[in-house]
Amino acid sequence: MGRESETGMDLRADAGMDQEPDAGLDREADAGLDREADGRTDPGADTRMEPEAAAGALIGERFPAARAAFLGGGVLSARRTPTSDLDIVMLVDDPAAPYRESVRWRDWPVELFVQRTDTIGAWFAKDTAKRRPSLARMCGQGVILADADGTGAAIRERALAVLDAGPPPLTPAELDRRRYGLTDLLDDLAGSSDPGETAVICWNVLCETAELALLLARGWLGSGKWLLRELRAADSRLADELIAAREDPGGLAVLADGVLARAGGRLWAGYRQAGRP
């Protein structure tokens, strides 16, 4: 049994398992911006300009007429590393917005999320539907770098309202899809005899178990490192137990079954999913 049903329907995609949301279509950086093929600095001592100063300089040169700008707070926290990037949300009157652009600026890799005041609300809603509030977090919990006319303060209030409201509740259909998907993975894990396949299945069981636990707690989801951060915030004990059991198929199965028990138990026989037109 695999991650797709026999009808070819992608269970993960249908359950909202996309990557962190984009802010729009990628666009080419303006001429004169120094870009490297790998898009990242080498690990080592961080000798770059301070994040707020670098972000402010970029805004002044590239977006002098910006109505508001925010710097995501991750780079300003204790989690900052020599490979951290600058996540900057821009509010402009440019009709080309919304778009997302990756550039290098004064040795910093930068992700630009360029929005207009009449588009950002729709992107907050898209993030909320996916239960990944990336844009709202940057605006609500980041640093305001520019606020020409009160737009920054107003957007921050809207972002905080999104975060305070939390993600939408899990629907019965979504819950069944999650139960079925994790049950399928656990069956694969029990029958696996290939070490490589077992390692991959273990990782998927860990991620699916973490996401189901977050959904049952009506918590936000995350991809990559953000999945672990979200689970640590919601259930630090389970997060520690899953990481400790990440290479232990039996231990992972026990933890997964514990979370499944909260959701109604395993589900496989009798599950039915309608195809999308």
PyMOL commands that set and color helices and strands:
alter all, ss='L'
color gray80, all
select helices_A, chain A and resi 11-14+51-62+73-76+120-130+134-141+151-165+172-191+195-216+225-234+236-244+249-263
alter helices_A, ss='H'
color red, helices_A
select strands_A, chain A and resi 25-26+68-71+86-91+99-105+108-115+143-147
alter strands_A, ss='S'
color yellow, strands_A
deselect
rebuild
show_as cartoon
